[in-house]
């Protein structure tokens, strides 16, 4: 029996719920990078989905990886908060935009142009 979330849903059923529609099995095994036969064999195993499979699915469907881990019991909410609080915080700054100075290109005026003698007429 594969892992289920806190409401007893398997991964595909949870994705259907979270993404508000039917998620094809093909989309899931493409996200996992496996063949269909490997996917259908894997979904019957007790350790499905594991943390790496959840990461791949979260990336593919733009979901929260920690949220999936909490839903499937691989991490508790307290462990997630503890990790977030212990991580050093850094602030990224936006660099000033580089202003390129372009040199003026001298282009002749239309009235100053003459037809080329070697070019055929239009």
GIVENTA-V428988 format. One record per residue. N is the residue number from 1. RES is the residue in one letter. NEAR is the number of other ideal C-beta (glycine too) atoms within 8 Angstrom. D_FIRST is the distance of its C-alpha to the first C-alpha in Angstrom with 1 decimal. Layout:
n,res,near,d_first
N,RES,NEAR,D_FIRST
N,RES,NEAR,D_FIRST
This chain:
n,res,near,d_first
1,X,2,0.0
2,X,12,3.8
3,X,10,6.8
4,X,8,8.8
5,X,8,12.5
6,X,5,14.7
7,X,5,14.8
8,X,5,11.2
9,X,9,11.6
10,X,9,9.7
11,X,16,12.2
12,X,10,14.1
13,X,8,14.6
14,X,11,15.8
15,X,12,18.1
16,X,10,19.4
17,X,8,20.3
18,X,8,21.8
19,X,8,23.7
20,X,4,24.9
21,X,5,24.2
22,X,4,22.1
23,X,11,20.8
24,X,6,20.7
25,X,10,17.9
26,X,7,21.0
27,X,10,21.8
28,X,14,18.5
29,X,12,18.6
30,X,8,22.3
31,X,11,21.6
32,X,11,19.3
33,X,5,22.0
34,X,8,19.9
35,X,6,20.5
36,X,9,18.8
37,X,6,17.6
38,X,9,16.2
39,X,13,14.5
40,X,9,12.9
41,X,8,11.8
42,X,10,10.6
43,X,11,8.4
44,X,7,6.0
45,X,8,6.2
46,X,6,5.0
47,X,6,8.4
48,X,12,8.6
49,X,9,11.0
50,X,7,13.3
51,X,7,16.7
52,X,6,18.6
53,X,11,16.4
54,X,15,17.0
55,X,9,20.6
56,X,11,21.1
57,X,16,19.6
58,X,12,21.8
59,X,9,24.8
60,X,9,24.4
61,X,12,24.1
62,X,5,26.4
63,X,9,24.0
64,X,6,24.2
65,X,10,22.2
66,X,8,22.6
67,X,8,21.5
68,X,12,18.2
69,X,12,17.7
70,X,12,18.7
71,X,9,16.6
72,X,12,13.3
73,X,7,14.8
74,X,7,16.0
75,X,9,19.6
76,X,6,21.4
77,X,7,24.2
78,X,6,26.7
79,X,8,25.6
80,X,12,26.2
81,X,8,29.5
82,X,8,30.5
83,X,8,30.0
84,X,7,31.9
85,X,6,34.7
86,X,5,35.1
87,X,6,35.3
88,X,3,38.9
89,X,4,40.1
90,X,4,42.3
91,X,4,44.2
92,X,4,44.8
93,X,4,48.2
94,X,4,49.3
95,X,4,52.1
96,X,4,55.3
97,X,4,55.5
98,X,4,57.8
99,X,4,60.7
100,X,4,62.1
101,X,4,65.8
102,X,5,66.7
103,X,4,70.2
104,X,4,72.0
105,X,5,72.2
106,X,4,75.6
107,X,4,75.3
108,X,6,78.5
109,X,6,79.4
110,X,5,79.4
111,X,4,83.1
112,X,5,83.6
113,X,7,81.7
114,X,3,83.5
115,X,5,82.3
116,X,5,81.8
117,X,4,84.5
118,X,3,82.2
119,X,6,79.6
120,X,3,80.0
121,X,3,80.7
122,X,2,77.8
